[in-house]
Amino acid sequence: MLEMHGESDPTMVSYTEFLEMFNDPDWGFGIMSTLVKLEESDQIRHGRHTCSICRYPIIGSRFKETKHSFSLCNRCYSEGKVPSAFKLEEYRFKEYGNESEALIDKCMCFNLHSKKLETDA
C-alpha cells in the first residue's frame, strides 16, 4: 500500500489503484510507459564515451555531432552546450539510444568507404 499525505488525509492507495490512476490515458495520466522508458534509458551506458562538455560518462542517450565527431550527454545537449573549439552556426547530431546503434553506424560507414575504394581502383 502507498500512503498519500494531505493536510489531514489518511488515504491509502494500493499499488494496483496507483497504476490504474497513473496509467489511464482517459484521466490524462497515461504516463507509466513514459516513466518506464525514462528509467530504462537511465540504465544505458555508452562504453568509455564521455561528454565533451561535462566530461562525465554518458548515461542515457548519446548525441554525436556528425561532422566534428564530439559527443554530448542528454543534459548538455538539451542545454545547447558545445565545446568552445567547435562554435558554429549549425550542427548535425545523431542520437544513439545505445552503443550497439553507434557500432552499427560505424560498421556501415566502413562498409560504404570500402565499397567506394573498390570502385575507385
C-alpha positions in Angstrom: 0.0 0.0 0.0 1.2 3.5 -0.8 0.3 6.3 1.6 -0.7 9.7 0.3 -0.4 12.6 2.7 -2.6 15.6 2.5 -3.1 18.1 5.3 -5.0 15.6 7.4 -5.8 13.0 4.7 -5.0 9.4 5.8 -6.0 7.9 2.4 -4.2 4.8 1.4 -3.8 3.8 -2.2 -2.8 0.3 -3.2 -0.2 -0.3 -5.9 -2.9 -1.6 -8.3 -5.0 1.6 -7.7 -1.9 3.7 -8.2 -1.3 2.0 -11.6 -4.9 2.4 -12.6 -4.8 6.2 -11.8 -1.5 6.9 -13.4 -1.8 4.6 -16.4 -5.2 5.7 -17.5 -5.0 8.0 -20.6 -8.7 8.9 -20.1 -7.7 10.7 -16.9 -4.8 12.4 -18.6 -2.3 10.4 -16.5 -1.1 7.8 -19.1 2.5 8.3 -18.0 3.6 4.9 -16.8 5.0 3.8 -20.2 6.9 7.1 -20.4 8.3 6.6 -16.9 9.4 3.1 -17.8 11.2 4.4 -20.9 12.9 7.1 -18.9 14.0 4.5 -16.3 15.3 2.2 -19.0 17.3 5.0 -20.6 19.0 5.8 -17.3 20.5 2.3 -17.4 22.1 2.7 -20.8 25.9 3.1 -20.9 28.0 4.0 -23.9 31.2 2.3 -23.1 34.1 4.6 -22.5 32.4 7.6 -24.2 32.3 10.8 -22.1 30.5 14.0 -22.7 32.7 16.6 -24.4 31.3 19.3 -22.1 30.9 17.9 -18.6 33.4 15.1 -19.0 31.1 12.6 -17.3 30.5 9.1 -18.7 27.4 9.2 -21.0 24.4 7.6 -19.5 21.1 7.5 -21.4 21.1 9.0 -24.9 24.3 9.9 -26.6 24.3 12.8 -29.1 27.2 12.6 -31.6 27.9 15.6 -33.8 28.3 14.0 -37.3 30.9 16.3 -38.8 33.2 17.0 -35.9 32.7 13.8 -34.0 32.2 15.1 -30.5 29.6 13.5 -28.2 27.3 15.1 -25.7 25.2 13.7 -22.8 21.5 14.3 -22.7 21.8 17.2 -20.3 24.4 19.2 -22.1 22.7 18.6 -25.4 19.3 19.8 -24.1 21.1 22.9 -22.7 22.6 23.6 -26.1 26.2 23.4 -25.0 29.0 22.6 -27.4 32.8 22.6 -26.9 34.3 26.1 -27.4 36.6 24.7 -30.2 33.5 23.9 -32.3 31.4 27.1 -32.1 29.5 27.1 -35.4 26.2 28.4 -36.7 24.7 24.9 -37.0 25.4 21.4 -36.0 24.1 17.9 -37.1 23.7 15.5 -34.3 22.7 11.8 -34.4 21.1 10.4 -31.3 22.2 6.9 -30.1 20.0 5.1 -27.7 22.6 2.5 -27.0 26.2 1.7 -28.0 25.2 -1.1 -30.5 23.4 1.6 -32.6 26.6 3.6 -32.8 28.6 0.4 -33.7 26.1 -0.4 -36.5 26.6 3.1 -37.9 30.3 2.8 -37.7 30.3 -0.6 -39.5 28.0 0.8 -42.2 30.4 3.7 -42.7 33.4 1.4 -43.1 31.4 -0.8 -45.5 30.4 2.2 -47.6 34.0 3.5 -47.5 35.5 0.2 -48.6 33.0 -0.1 -51.5 34.0 3.3 -52.7 37.7 2.3 -52.6 36.9 -0.8 -54.6 35.1 1.2 -57.3 37.9 3.8 -57.4 40.5 1.1 -58.0 
